[in-house]
Amino acid sequence: MKKYFFIALLLCQVSALASEGSFEPKELVKMSWSFEGPLGTFDKQAIKRGLKVYQQVCAACHSLNRISFRHLLGAGFTPEEAKLIASEYQVKDGPNDDGEYYERPGMLSDYFVPPYANRKAAEAANNAAYPPDLSLIARGRIGGANYLYSLLIGFTDDEAPEGLYSNPYFSTGKIAMAPPLSEDIVSYEDGTPATVEQMAFDVVNFLQWASEYEMEHRKRLGLKVMGFLSILLVLSWVSNKRIWKDIKQVSNDGTS
């Protein structure tokens, strides 16, 4: 009997593991993004609101190591606005003339200050889970902006193991990140209602910009190159027609 009991117990465990391993994430929510397509541009107002969401919600755990305050100038911020944002951060600098390190207000040349000194400190503060840097997150995840948006709005109250949260858009259905957004967790200066969906939309726009802040310049350059090549193609075709016309004329004159 004991033998059959252990076999049954083993089968139950295998069945449970198979069930977890066969989890299929929910189909992503497909949004219409202004930056999509060859003529796409960034929604500057959404980026500004998204920065606010990042600062007040995401920055508590996630770094933005590849973005400097100077980059904000390309996201619709004025130099004065960018300098003000930078000055809100304390940046470690030095050594000074006395050989000591010190903290000073941030400048445009500085990068966003990470929430933790290193990876070990980040893991220690998050139950051994490492919050990824968000600089390239929009390009580093399959589904890009749609994945991030779906993940942010997709948390459910379904049962999950301790320290995990249910999210059908995550690869395993369970994620270590707690639901970061809740109604009116931030206050928008332009009066936009801070719903979960709106905040998710805004911060995804910001993260997409952070992942490729030179996108608009690259697209403009690409259009110029395509325009130049189009003109060159037309000129080549016209020149080719004229050259062969002259050759045919000479050939006809020689045979007559």
Backbone bond lengths (Angstrom), bond angles and torsions (degrees), N, CA, C in turn:
res aa  C-N    CA-C-N  psi(-1)  N-CA   C-N-CA  omega(-1)  CA-C   N-CA-C  phi
1 M - - - 1.464 - - 1.527 111.62 -
2 K 1.354 113.53 -41.37 1.463 117.27 -179.94 1.522 110.44 -60.62
3 K 1.357 114.22 -37.94 1.457 119.16 -179.19 1.526 110.47 -59.84
4 Y 1.332 116.24 -46.55 1.457 120.44 -179.51 1.529 111.82 -67.20
5 F 1.333 115.06 -33.55 1.467 119.30 178.95 1.526 110.84 -63.67
6 F 1.342 116.03 -46.29 1.468 119.98 -179.54 1.529 111.60 -66.78
7 I 1.355 115.31 -35.18 1.465 118.47 177.58 1.529 110.38 -64.72
8 A 1.331 115.92 -43.46 1.466 120.57 178.64 1.522 111.24 -63.07
9 L 1.345 116.11 -41.67 1.463 120.63 178.81 1.517 110.87 -63.05
10 L 1.346 116.14 -42.19 1.458 120.84 179.48 1.524 110.79 -63.65
11 L 1.324 116.11 -41.88 1.467 119.84 179.17 1.517 111.81 -63.41
12 C 1.336 116.67 -37.47 1.470 120.66 177.64 1.520 110.99 -63.53
13 Q 1.349 116.01 -42.25 1.463 120.28 -179.80 1.523 110.88 -66.16
14 V 1.339 115.38 -43.23 1.469 119.56 178.87 1.521 110.27 -62.72
15 S 1.338 115.92 -40.77 1.466 120.44 178.83 1.515 111.45 -62.74
16 A 1.340 116.29 -40.58 1.463 120.56 179.62 1.517 110.88 -65.69
17 L 1.344 116.48 -42.64 1.464 120.56 179.45 1.522 110.57 -65.28
18 A 1.334 115.70 -40.39 1.467 119.54 179.31 1.511 110.71 -64.17
19 S 1.336 115.51 -37.36 1.463 120.12 179.16 1.512 110.84 -64.15
20 E 1.353 116.79 -42.34 1.462 120.66 178.88 1.515 110.68 -67.04
21 G 1.355 115.60 -40.76 1.454 119.37 -176.54 1.518 113.10 -69.95
22 S 1.318 117.69 -22.21 1.458 121.31 -176.89 1.522 112.46 -95.43
23 F 1.306 117.84 12.66 1.464 120.87 -178.77 1.524 110.37 -62.65
24 E 1.306 115.74 131.47 1.461 121.73 177.88 1.524 109.02 -110.47
25 P 1.338 117.45 117.16 1.473 119.49 179.72 1.524 111.28 -59.76
26 K 1.284 115.37 151.52 1.459 122.25 179.04 1.526 109.92 -68.76
27 E 1.322 116.50 148.24 1.466 120.36 178.59 1.525 110.13 -62.20
28 L 1.330 115.81 135.58 1.460 121.16 -175.05 1.524 112.09 -65.65
29 V 1.317 114.70 148.07 1.465 120.57 172.14 1.525 107.87 -71.96
30 K 1.301 117.46 127.76 1.464 121.12 -178.22 1.526 109.19 -99.76
31 M 1.321 114.53 114.13 1.452 121.69 -178.99 1.523 110.76 -102.50
32 S 1.314 115.62 162.24 1.462 121.60 174.05 1.524 107.56 -97.61
33 W 1.342 116.11 114.41 1.463 121.27 -176.11 1.522 110.06 -108.59
34 S 1.305 116.98 137.90 1.468 121.67 -177.11 1.521 112.39 -66.71
35 F 1.340 117.05 -23.13 1.464 120.18 -175.32 1.531 112.70 -87.74
36 E 1.309 118.39 -1.03 1.459 121.03 -178.83 1.528 110.95 -77.64
37 G 1.325 115.73 153.29 1.458 121.26 175.92 1.517 112.84 85.49
38 P 1.331 116.90 164.92 1.472 121.12 -177.69 1.523 113.93 -65.28
39 L 1.328 117.52 -21.86 1.463 121.06 -179.83 1.527 111.55 -106.48
40 G 1.315 117.74 8.26 1.459 121.73 -176.59 1.520 113.21 -65.59
41 T 1.312 115.96 147.28 1.465 122.25 177.20 1.526 108.73 -133.48
42 F 1.313 115.44 161.93 1.456 120.02 179.80 1.528 111.02 -78.86
43 D 1.312 115.00 145.34 1.466 122.61 173.92 1.526 106.96 -84.84
44 K 1.331 116.57 97.26 1.464 121.21 -172.74 1.529 112.51 -62.18
45 Q 1.321 117.17 -38.19 1.466 119.40 179.77 1.523 110.85 -66.68
46 A 1.326 116.74 -39.58 1.464 120.31 177.34 1.526 110.46 -64.98
47 I 1.332 116.77 -37.51 1.464 120.51 178.48 1.522 110.63 -63.63
48 K 1.327 116.42 -42.19 1.468 119.80 179.17 1.524 110.97 -62.84
49 R 1.322 116.11 -43.20 1.465 118.81 177.39 1.527 110.52 -67.33
50 G 1.337 115.78 -36.94 1.463 120.12 179.74 1.511 112.73 -64.95
51 L 1.329 116.84 -35.02 1.464 119.91 175.46 1.521 110.13 -61.08
52 K 1.308 116.63 -40.14 1.462 120.96 179.41 1.535 110.68 -62.62
53 V 1.336 115.81 -41.50 1.467 120.01 177.73 1.525 109.92 -64.50
54 Y 1.336 116.00 -43.99 1.472 118.95 178.33 1.523 110.69 -59.22
55 Q 1.325 116.91 -47.79 1.461 120.58 -176.54 1.524 112.33 -63.72
56 Q 1.318 116.84 -41.58 1.463 120.15 -173.16 1.527 113.78 -90.26
57 V 1.324 117.24 -16.21 1.468 119.78 -177.43 1.531 111.45 -123.00
58 C 1.322 116.50 -62.46 1.464 120.92 -171.35 1.527 113.72 -70.78
59 A 1.333 116.96 -35.26 1.465 121.02 -173.31 1.520 113.40 -66.16
60 A 1.322 118.09 -12.77 1.462 120.37 177.79 1.524 110.98 -65.92
61 C 1.337 116.76 -25.80 1.467 120.59 -178.13 1.530 113.22 -126.26
62 H 1.320 117.38 -30.98 1.466 121.28 -171.11 1.531 112.17 -106.75
63 S 1.323 114.89 136.17 1.463 120.94 177.57 1.526 110.42 -87.71
64 L 1.324 115.19 170.57 1.464 123.30 177.50 1.530 106.33 -141.67
65 N 1.322 114.90 59.60 1.458 121.98 -165.13 1.520 115.45 -65.28
66 R 1.319 118.29 -25.06 1.463 120.46 -174.61 1.528 113.71 -92.92
67 I 1.312 116.72 0.68 1.463 120.18 -176.65 1.523 110.45 -111.17
68 S 1.317 115.77 126.14 1.464 120.84 175.69 1.525 108.67 -99.77
69 F 1.305 116.00 163.87 1.467 119.88 179.28 1.527 110.76 -66.24
70 R 1.311 117.02 -25.31 1.464 121.47 177.19 1.529 111.27 -62.87
71 H 1.324 116.24 -32.93 1.462 119.94 -179.53 1.525 112.29 -63.59
72 L 1.323 117.08 -23.56 1.469 120.52 -179.20 1.525 112.16 -62.63
73 L 1.321 116.98 -21.37 1.466 120.63 179.46 1.527 110.88 -62.79
74 G 1.326 116.72 -28.03 1.453 120.50 179.27 1.517 113.41 -87.35
75 A 1.331 116.49 1.49 1.468 120.84 -178.53 1.518 111.69 -109.61
76 G 1.330 116.17 16.47 1.459 119.66 177.53 1.513 114.86 96.55
77 F 1.330 117.74 0.98 1.462 120.48 177.74 1.528 109.68 -85.56
78 T 1.318 116.58 141.49 1.462 120.59 174.67 1.524 108.45 -76.96
79 P 1.347 117.97 160.90 1.469 119.54 176.86 1.523 112.51 -55.06
80 E 1.330 116.70 -38.36 1.470 120.13 -179.89 1.527 110.84 -65.72
81 E 1.337 116.67 -41.99 1.466 120.44 179.04 1.522 110.99 -64.66
82 A 1.333 116.40 -43.30 1.462 120.39 -179.51 1.527 111.12 -64.86
83 K 1.328 116.64 -40.20 1.466 120.16 178.25 1.525 111.32 -64.96
84 L 1.325 116.26 -38.63 1.462 120.30 179.06 1.527 110.60 -64.89
85 I 1.328 116.74 -42.86 1.468 120.70 178.10 1.526 110.07 -62.11
86 A 1.336 116.50 -43.96 1.466 120.48 179.89 1.522 111.59 -61.75
87 S 1.325 116.30 -39.95 1.468 120.49 -176.27 1.523 113.03 -67.96
88 E 1.336 117.32 -14.60 1.462 120.68 179.10 1.526 111.93 -76.73
89 Y 1.334 116.47 -11.49 1.463 121.50 -179.54 1.525 110.13 -102.63
90 Q 1.321 116.01 148.03 1.451 122.17 173.87 1.526 108.54 -102.79
91 V 1.324 115.88 119.97 1.460 122.10 -175.27 1.523 109.88 -108.75
92 K 1.322 116.32 132.48 1.461 120.57 177.79 1.520 109.09 -76.10
93 D 1.321 116.73 131.36 1.462 121.90 -176.88 1.520 108.80 -140.08
94 G 1.327 115.09 173.32 1.447 119.63 177.35 1.525 112.04 125.01
95 P 1.319 116.28 -174.92 1.474 125.95 1.68 1.529 112.26 -77.11
96 N 1.334 115.31 155.09 1.459 120.31 176.37 1.522 109.94 -86.28
97 D 1.305 116.63 -167.90 1.465 120.41 -177.52 1.520 112.68 -62.44
98 D 1.329 115.90 -21.83 1.468 120.06 178.84 1.522 112.11 -94.17
99 G 1.324 116.16 5.79 1.457 119.66 179.29 1.512 114.17 77.58
100 E 1.319 117.20 16.54 1.458 120.65 -177.12 1.533 111.19 -108.38
101 Y 1.323 114.36 147.34 1.459 120.06 174.98 1.523 109.38 -88.80
102 Y 1.295 115.71 150.13 1.463 119.86 -175.35 1.527 109.55 -147.96
103 E 1.306 115.87 170.12 1.460 121.57 177.17 1.521 109.96 -111.34
104 R 1.314 114.91 143.87 1.466 121.20 179.66 1.518 109.00 -141.71
105 P 1.333 117.80 162.33 1.469 120.26 175.37 1.525 110.58 -63.47
106 G 1.310 116.59 145.38 1.451 121.01 -178.80 1.520 113.05 -66.23
107 M 1.339 115.07 155.41 1.462 122.78 177.15 1.524 108.63 -123.72
108 L 1.323 116.70 170.40 1.459 120.72 -178.46 1.526 112.17 -58.29
109 S 1.311 117.57 -30.55 1.462 121.01 -178.13 1.525 112.97 -77.54
110 D 1.323 117.49 -11.79 1.470 121.12 -179.38 1.524 111.09 -81.70
111 Y 1.324 114.30 159.92 1.458 121.16 176.53 1.528 109.95 -100.85
112 F 1.330 115.93 158.78 1.459 120.04 178.08 1.527 109.53 -54.36
113 V 1.309 115.98 133.92 1.467 121.34 -176.05 1.528 109.35 -79.45
114 P 1.348 118.06 126.33 1.467 120.57 -179.66 1.521 111.79 -71.47
115 P 1.333 117.60 154.93 1.468 120.65 -178.18 1.522 113.48 -74.37
116 Y 1.344 117.08 -20.59 1.466 120.81 -178.03 1.524 110.01 -128.29
117 A 1.324 115.32 153.07 1.460 120.51 -177.65 1.522 112.02 -69.66
118 N 1.332 117.48 -33.45 1.461 121.64 -178.67 1.529 109.74 -160.31
119 R 1.317 115.62 179.92 1.469 120.54 -176.46 1.525 111.71 -64.15
120 K 1.332 117.39 -41.01 1.465 120.06 -179.01 1.522 111.32 -61.06
121 A 1.319 116.11 -41.25 1.467 119.85 178.86 1.527 110.54 -64.90
122 A 1.340 116.08 -38.00 1.466 120.22 179.20 1.522 111.02 -65.47
123 E 1.328 116.72 -43.36 1.464 120.53 -179.93 1.521 111.28 -67.28
124 A 1.330 116.41 -38.22 1.465 120.19 179.83 1.524 111.65 -63.34
125 A 1.314 116.26 -32.22 1.468 120.46 -178.08 1.526 112.88 -86.53
126 N 1.342 116.63 -8.64 1.469 119.56 -175.62 1.528 112.24 -129.22
127 N 1.316 116.53 39.10 1.475 121.57 176.21 1.525 112.34 53.43
128 A 1.330 115.64 44.43 1.469 123.97 176.76 1.526 113.57 74.46
129 A 1.321 118.11 -0.48 1.472 121.11 176.55 1.526 108.49 -90.56
130 Y 1.336 116.06 135.14 1.464 120.06 -177.76 1.525 110.68 -99.27
131 P 1.327 118.10 113.66 1.473 120.81 177.35 1.531 109.62 -68.77
132 P 1.316 118.80 118.43 1.465 120.40 -175.56 1.527 112.72 -68.21
133 D 1.324 114.34 153.34 1.460 119.90 172.85 1.529 108.10 -66.77
134 L 1.322 116.72 142.36 1.466 120.66 -173.63 1.524 114.23 -99.64
135 S 1.330 117.12 3.62 1.464 119.71 -176.02 1.528 112.65 -57.46
136 L 1.329 116.89 -41.50 1.466 121.01 -176.08 1.523 111.87 -119.48
137 I 1.313 117.57 16.85 1.462 121.53 -173.15 1.526 112.33 -61.58
138 A 1.327 117.39 -34.19 1.469 120.30 -177.48 1.525 111.99 -69.77
139 R 1.314 116.77 -25.95 1.464 120.73 178.39 1.521 111.52 -98.02
140 G 1.323 116.27 -16.54 1.461 120.11 -175.35 1.512 114.73 -93.18
141 R 1.316 118.43 1.39 1.457 121.89 179.82 1.526 110.34 -119.65
142 I 1.322 116.06 135.30 1.464 120.18 176.85 1.528 108.56 -61.41
143 G 1.296 116.03 127.98 1.466 120.27 -176.57 1.509 112.20 100.10
144 G 1.344 116.65 -16.29 1.455 121.44 174.72 1.508 114.76 51.26
145 A 1.325 115.74 -126.27 1.463 121.92 -175.65 1.528 111.68 -61.65
146 N 1.323 117.26 -39.14 1.467 119.80 179.90 1.528 111.59 -64.32
147 Y 1.330 116.01 -36.42 1.469 119.52 177.99 1.522 110.72 -65.50
148 L 1.323 116.76 -47.40 1.466 120.42 -179.15 1.526 110.86 -61.72
149 Y 1.322 116.13 -43.80 1.467 119.67 179.79 1.527 110.65 -62.53
150 S 1.320 116.12 -47.50 1.465 120.58 -179.49 1.518 111.04 -60.29
151 L 1.331 116.30 -42.61 1.466 120.71 -179.27 1.522 111.11 -62.35
152 L 1.324 116.71 -42.48 1.463 120.51 -176.30 1.525 113.03 -68.92
153 I 1.316 117.14 -31.83 1.471 119.18 -178.77 1.529 112.13 -98.80
154 G 1.350 116.87 -1.66 1.458 120.10 -168.98 1.514 117.93 -95.14
155 F 1.319 118.87 3.80 1.467 120.08 -178.67 1.530 110.34 -65.59
156 T 1.334 115.16 140.08 1.462 120.91 179.15 1.527 109.83 -125.62
157 D 1.314 115.69 172.62 1.465 121.55 178.55 1.524 112.19 -93.19
158 D 1.321 117.47 12.04 1.462 120.18 179.26 1.525 110.66 -61.91
159 E 1.313 115.53 152.32 1.466 121.13 -177.47 1.524 110.73 -63.83
160 A 1.321 116.35 140.74 1.461 122.62 179.23 1.522 108.94 -145.98
161 P 1.345 118.04 154.19 1.464 120.83 177.59 1.526 110.93 -59.17
162 E 1.320 115.81 158.56 1.460 120.62 -179.16 1.527 110.43 -58.15
163 G 1.305 116.67 133.91 1.456 121.79 -179.65 1.513 113.98 86.39
164 L 1.331 117.71 -2.11 1.459 121.93 178.68 1.526 109.89 -122.67
165 Y 1.335 115.04 161.38 1.463 120.87 -178.23 1.523 108.80 -133.53
166 S 1.301 115.41 145.84 1.462 120.61 -175.77 1.525 111.35 -81.16
167 N 1.334 114.73 127.77 1.466 120.70 177.11 1.524 108.15 -150.59
168 P 1.323 118.57 107.80 1.467 121.49 -174.74 1.523 114.47 -66.99
169 Y 1.322 118.23 -10.76 1.462 120.59 179.16 1.528 111.92 -90.13
170 F 1.326 117.54 -12.53 1.462 121.30 177.76 1.526 108.80 -79.48
171 S 1.326 116.11 153.99 1.467 120.73 -172.54 1.522 113.87 -57.35
172 T 1.334 117.61 -35.32 1.464 121.25 -179.07 1.527 112.92 -105.85
173 G 1.316 116.73 -3.28 1.460 120.19 -178.02 1.511 114.06 83.23
174 K 1.329 116.96 -9.00 1.468 122.25 179.72 1.526 107.94 -132.24
175 I 1.313 117.05 133.29 1.462 121.63 -174.95 1.522 110.16 -134.38
176 A 1.347 115.80 146.89 1.466 120.25 -177.15 1.523 112.45 -77.24
177 M 1.325 117.21 -17.05 1.465 120.37 -179.92 1.521 110.71 -80.14
178 A 1.315 115.56 128.06 1.465 119.98 176.10 1.527 109.40 -71.48
179 P 1.324 118.32 156.34 1.472 119.79 177.04 1.528 110.32 -54.90
180 P 1.336 118.24 114.05 1.465 119.88 -173.81 1.525 114.73 -80.91
181 L 1.325 116.84 -24.00 1.466 120.24 -173.12 1.523 111.83 -109.51
182 S 1.296 114.92 140.54 1.462 121.65 172.86 1.524 107.78 -145.32
183 E 1.290 116.16 157.44 1.467 122.06 -174.77 1.531 112.17 -50.72
184 D 1.341 116.38 127.14 1.471 123.21 174.89 1.524 113.64 60.84
185 I 1.340 117.20 28.79 1.459 119.77 177.31 1.526 110.69 -69.44
186 V 1.333 116.61 -22.87 1.463 121.71 171.90 1.523 107.91 -123.11
187 S 1.311 115.89 163.13 1.465 121.44 177.96 1.524 108.20 -121.54
188 Y 1.326 116.77 116.22 1.457 121.46 -178.49 1.526 110.66 -81.56
189 E 1.327 115.14 133.80 1.461 120.24 -178.83 1.522 112.26 -69.19
190 D 1.340 117.07 -25.83 1.466 119.38 -178.59 1.526 112.70 -86.88
191 G 1.329 116.81 4.36 1.453 120.71 176.61 1.515 115.36 84.73
192 T 1.322 117.96 2.75 1.463 120.97 178.08 1.530 110.23 -63.97
193 P 1.334 118.87 130.38 1.470 120.74 178.33 1.529 110.97 -60.16
194 A 1.316 116.48 129.46 1.466 121.32 -176.54 1.524 110.52 -89.98
195 T 1.334 115.71 66.79 1.461 119.98 174.39 1.527 108.88 -78.30
196 V 1.312 116.93 163.98 1.462 120.55 178.51 1.523 110.00 -59.66
197 E 1.332 116.61 -43.37 1.463 120.59 -179.42 1.530 111.38 -64.55
198 Q 1.327 117.50 -40.24 1.460 120.96 -179.63 1.521 110.97 -67.63
199 M 1.324 116.91 -44.16 1.462 120.38 179.21 1.520 111.26 -64.49
200 A 1.334 117.04 -39.39 1.462 120.80 177.31 1.525 110.11 -63.41
201 F 1.329 116.64 -44.40 1.464 121.67 178.48 1.524 110.62 -59.59
202 D 1.320 116.98 -44.90 1.464 121.32 -176.63 1.521 112.01 -68.45
203 V 1.330 117.46 -46.08 1.462 119.19 -176.59 1.528 110.68 -70.56
204 V 1.329 118.06 -29.27 1.463 120.24 175.45 1.528 109.83 -68.70
205 N 1.326 117.88 -39.73 1.465 120.29 174.12 1.520 110.55 -58.97
206 F 1.330 116.29 -42.85 1.465 120.33 178.95 1.523 110.92 -63.62
207 L 1.317 117.85 -44.58 1.461 121.42 -178.13 1.521 111.53 -69.45
208 Q 1.328 117.23 -32.67 1.462 120.08 175.55 1.523 109.64 -66.15
209 W 1.318 116.36 -42.79 1.466 119.89 176.28 1.524 110.40 -61.56
210 A 1.328 117.65 -43.96 1.467 121.34 -179.73 1.525 111.16 -60.83
211 S 1.331 116.71 -34.14 1.461 120.90 -178.17 1.524 112.69 -72.62
212 E 1.314 117.42 -27.14 1.468 120.93 179.85 1.527 109.74 -151.88
213 Y 1.325 115.53 67.54 1.466 120.41 -175.28 1.524 113.31 -67.43
214 E 1.342 118.20 -12.45 1.461 121.06 177.76 1.529 112.11 -98.16
215 M 1.335 117.06 12.60 1.465 121.08 -175.37 1.523 112.70 -57.46
216 E 1.326 117.58 -48.03 1.463 120.23 -176.73 1.524 110.74 -62.78
217 H 1.319 117.56 -41.88 1.467 121.19 177.76 1.524 110.12 -62.92
218 R 1.332 116.02 -41.98 1.464 120.47 -179.86 1.524 111.12 -63.95
219 K 1.330 116.92 -41.45 1.466 120.15 179.69 1.520 111.40 -67.73
220 R 1.342 116.92 -40.02 1.473 119.77 177.69 1.519 110.36 -62.85
221 L 1.327 115.92 -42.07 1.458 120.32 178.82 1.525 110.34 -64.33
222 G 1.330 116.43 -40.67 1.459 120.45 178.74 1.518 112.15 -62.14
223 L 1.343 116.93 -40.38 1.465 120.58 178.36 1.526 111.09 -65.13
224 K 1.337 116.23 -38.99 1.465 119.87 178.11 1.526 110.61 -64.33
225 V 1.330 115.74 -42.58 1.464 119.84 179.21 1.528 110.48 -63.57
226 M 1.341 116.59 -43.89 1.462 120.17 179.14 1.526 111.03 -63.58
227 G 1.335 116.80 -38.18 1.458 120.21 177.11 1.514 111.57 -64.27
228 F 1.338 116.12 -43.23 1.463 120.62 178.87 1.522 110.85 -63.25
229 L 1.339 116.27 -44.03 1.463 119.95 -179.60 1.526 111.28 -65.76
230 S 1.333 116.90 -34.19 1.468 120.39 178.35 1.523 110.65 -65.15
231 I 1.337 115.58 -45.08 1.472 120.07 177.95 1.523 110.24 -63.02
232 L 1.337 115.99 -42.05 1.465 120.65 179.43 1.526 111.01 -62.76
233 L 1.338 115.83 -38.53 1.465 120.08 178.92 1.528 110.86 -64.57
234 V 1.332 117.11 -42.84 1.468 121.02 179.34 1.526 110.47 -64.31
235 L 1.335 116.49 -44.95 1.469 120.11 179.34 1.524 111.23 -62.54
236 S 1.344 115.68 -39.35 1.468 119.46 178.93 1.526 110.70 -64.39
237 W 1.331 115.94 -40.90 1.469 120.38 -179.92 1.532 110.77 -65.32
238 V 1.346 116.66 -44.29 1.466 120.70 179.00 1.523 110.45 -63.70
239 S 1.333 116.60 -44.61 1.469 120.41 179.48 1.521 110.90 -62.11
240 N 1.329 115.47 -41.87 1.467 119.86 179.80 1.531 111.06 -61.94
241 K 1.328 116.41 -42.24 1.463 120.56 179.00 1.524 111.06 -62.31
242 R 1.328 116.65 -43.16 1.467 120.11 -177.83 1.524 111.16 -68.67
243 I 1.342 115.30 -41.45 1.469 118.74 -178.96 1.520 110.47 -62.25
244 W 1.333 116.19 -48.09 1.462 119.17 -179.20 1.527 111.73 -69.12
245 K 1.313 117.51 -28.07 1.461 120.37 176.10 1.522 110.16 -64.92
246 D 1.358 115.58 -43.31 1.466 120.03 178.94 1.521 111.04 -66.40
247 I 1.351 116.06 -39.91 1.468 119.47 -179.53 1.529 110.55 -64.30
248 K 1.328 115.33 -43.50 1.465 119.35 178.93 1.527 111.27 -64.04
249 Q 1.368 116.41 -37.02 1.461 120.50 179.83 1.520 110.66 -65.20
250 V 1.361 116.26 -43.63 1.466 120.80 178.55 1.518 110.49 -63.98
251 S 1.334 115.28 -41.10 1.469 119.98 -179.89 1.523 111.00 -63.76
252 N 1.304 116.71 -41.15 1.467 120.68 179.64 1.525 111.46 -67.44
253 D 1.354 116.57 -38.43 1.461 120.46 178.74 1.519 110.62 -65.57
254 G 1.330 116.92 -34.91 1.460 120.70 -177.94 1.512 113.41 -73.30
255 T 1.283 116.47 -26.29 1.470 119.73 -178.39 1.523 112.88 -93.54
256 S 1.324 116.39 -8.77 1.469 119.16 -177.56 1.529 111.39 -89.40
